[in-house]
């Protein structure tokens, strides 16, 4: 019985780790062939390098004052269609390990 409990807890832990990574899928726009392409990324990865860190926070800050700055759609953390100061606040919480 102990063996099954350990296996169950291990599987539960792995599943919780998988589903709490913050990965989000967005459909790629501009395709007219009927196929939908998805890309996975970490929310908050504003520069698209695969990491979420202080550099992404700086990129979002620059974007909010100058929208000509290149930014990845993953910067829209609250997924409201706008990359703004609300996303900066959420990214600060992510970087500090504060849940939101």
C-alpha positions in Angstrom: 0.0 0.0 0.0 2.8 2.4 0.9 4.4 1.7 -2.6 1.2 2.8 -4.3 0.8 5.9 -2.2 4.4 6.9 -3.1 3.7 6.4 -6.8 0.4 8.3 -6.6 2.1 11.2 -4.8 4.9 11.2 -7.4 2.5 11.3 -10.3 0.4 14.0 -8.6 3.6 16.1 -8.0 4.7 15.7 -11.6 1.2 16.7 -12.9 1.1 19.7 -10.7 4.6 20.8 -11.9 3.5 20.4 -15.6 0.3 22.3 -15.2 1.7 25.2 -13.1 4.5 26.2 -15.5 2.6 29.1 -17.0 2.8 27.8 -20.5 0.2 29.3 -22.8 -0.7 28.5 -26.4 -1.7 31.1 -28.9 -2.9 30.6 -32.5 -0.6 32.1 -35.1 -2.5 34.8 -37.1 -2.4 35.3 -40.9 -2.7 31.7 -42.0 -5.3 31.1 -44.6 -4.9 27.4 -45.4 -7.2 26.3 -42.6 -4.4 25.0 -40.5 -3.8 26.4 -37.0 -0.3 26.6 -35.7 0.3 26.9 -32.0 3.4 28.1 -30.2 4.1 27.5 -26.5 5.9 30.1 -24.4 6.3 31.2 -20.8 4.0 34.1 -19.8 6.2 37.1 -19.3 8.9 36.2 -21.7 8.8 39.6 -23.4 12.0 39.2 -25.5 11.2 35.6 -26.6 14.5 34.1 -25.4 12.8 31.3 -23.5 13.5 32.7 -20.0 11.5 35.0 -17.8 13.7 37.4 -15.9 14.4 41.1 -15.2 15.3 41.8 -18.8 11.7 41.0 -19.7 10.5 43.5 -17.1 12.7 46.1 -18.6 11.4 45.3 -22.1 7.8 45.7 -21.1 8.6 49.0 -19.4 10.3 50.3 -22.6 7.3 49.0 -24.6 4.8 50.9 -22.5 6.6 54.2 -23.2 7.5 53.4 -26.8 5.3 50.9 -28.7 7.9 50.7 -31.5 10.0 48.5 -29.2 9.9 44.8 -30.4 8.0 42.7 -27.9 6.8 39.1 -27.8 3.0 38.3 -27.3 4.0 36.4 -24.1 4.4 39.8 -22.4 0.6 40.0 -22.2 0.5 38.2 -18.9 -3.1 38.9 -18.0 -4.1 38.0 -21.6 -6.3 41.1 -22.1 -4.9 41.9 -25.5 -2.8 44.9 -24.2 0.7 45.0 -23.0 0.7 47.6 -20.3 1.6 48.5 -16.7 -0.8 45.8 -15.4 1.4 43.2 -17.1 4.5 44.8 -15.5 2.9 44.5 -12.1 2.1 40.8 -12.7 5.7 40.1 -14.0 7.1 41.7 -10.9 5.0 39.3 -8.8 6.2 36.4 -10.9 9.8 37.4 -10.5 9.4 37.8 -6.7 7.5 34.5 -6.4 4.3 36.2 -5.2 1.1 34.5 -6.4 -1.5 36.5 -8.2 
